[in-house]
Amino acid sequence: MTYMGRFYGSRRPNCFFESLGLLKKDYKSLNIKVNIIGGSDRDNESLEILAEQHGGVKELLRILPPVSHHETFTHLANSDVLLLIDAPPVIVKVYFCQ
């Protein structure tokens, strides 16, 4: 399973890590590796902390630094699952005064 990109703002993997933790709890022999490609060293440390706090799944993560555009295709082609984690929608109300 591979996620390409960075987490920022409200785009966070917390719910994914919690879901993965539930799977790990129900299926003791869970054979999943989650590749997260594209963060900085500081991002990596934060991701490992989040993975432990929200599901205890740090050992399932493989965090890699950013790769070239060409290399992304190789990583994606070698994955069984491509993961997209998006930010929750933001509702904006606009009022017009006359």
C-alpha positions in Angstrom: 0.0 0.0 0.0 1.5 3.4 -1.0 0.7 7.0 -0.2 2.7 9.6 -2.1 2.9 13.2 -0.8 3.0 15.1 2.4 0.5 15.7 5.2 -0.3 19.3 6.0 -3.1 21.5 7.4 -6.1 19.3 8.0 -4.8 16.5 5.7 -3.8 14.0 8.3 -3.5 10.2 8.5 -5.0 9.9 12.0 -8.3 8.1 11.0 -6.3 5.8 8.6 -3.9 4.8 11.4 -6.9 4.1 13.8 -8.5 1.9 11.1 -5.3 0.1 10.5 -5.0 -0.4 14.2 -8.4 -2.0 14.4 -7.5 -4.4 11.5 -4.3 -5.3 13.3 -6.2 -6.0 16.5 -8.8 -8.2 14.7 -6.3 -10.0 12.4 -3.2 -10.9 14.4 -1.3 -12.0 11.4 -2.0 -8.9 9.4 0.6 -8.7 6.6 0.4 -5.1 5.5 3.2 -2.6 4.8 2.3 1.0 4.2 4.8 3.0 2.2 4.6 6.7 2.8 6.8 8.5 0.3 7.6 12.2 0.2 8.0 13.8 3.7 10.9 15.4 5.4 12.8 13.9 8.4 10.7 16.0 10.7 7.5 14.8 9.0 8.8 11.2 9.5 9.2 11.6 13.2 5.7 13.1 13.5 4.2 10.3 11.4 5.8 7.6 13.6 4.4 9.3 16.7 0.9 9.7 15.2 1.0 6.0 14.1 1.7 4.9 17.6 -0.9 7.3 19.2 -3.7 6.5 16.7 -3.6 2.8 16.4 -0.2 1.5 17.4 0.8 0.7 13.8 4.3 2.3 13.6 5.8 -1.1 12.7 3.6 -1.3 9.6 5.0 1.9 8.2 7.8 2.3 5.8 8.6 6.1 5.5 10.7 7.1 2.5 12.0 10.5 1.5 10.8 12.3 -1.6 11.7 10.6 -4.9 11.9 11.9 -8.5 8.9 12.2 -10.7 10.1 9.2 -12.7 10.6 7.1 -9.6 7.1 7.7 -8.4 5.7 5.6 -11.2 7.9 2.7 -10.2 6.7 2.8 -6.6 3.1 3.2 -7.6 3.3 0.3 -10.1 4.8 -2.0 -7.5 2.0 -1.3 -5.0 -1.1 -3.5 -4.6 -3.1 -0.6 -3.2 -2.7 3.2 -3.9 -3.8 5.2 -0.9 -5.3 8.7 -1.0 -5.8 10.6 2.2 -7.5 13.9 1.6 -8.4 16.8 3.9 -12.0 16.9 5.2 -14.2 19.4 3.2 -14.3 22.9 4.4 -17.7 24.6 4.3 -17.5 28.3 3.6 -20.5 30.5 4.0 -20.5 33.7 2.1 -22.9 36.5 2.9 -23.6 39.4 0.6 -24.7 42.7 2.0 -26.4 45.4 -0.1 
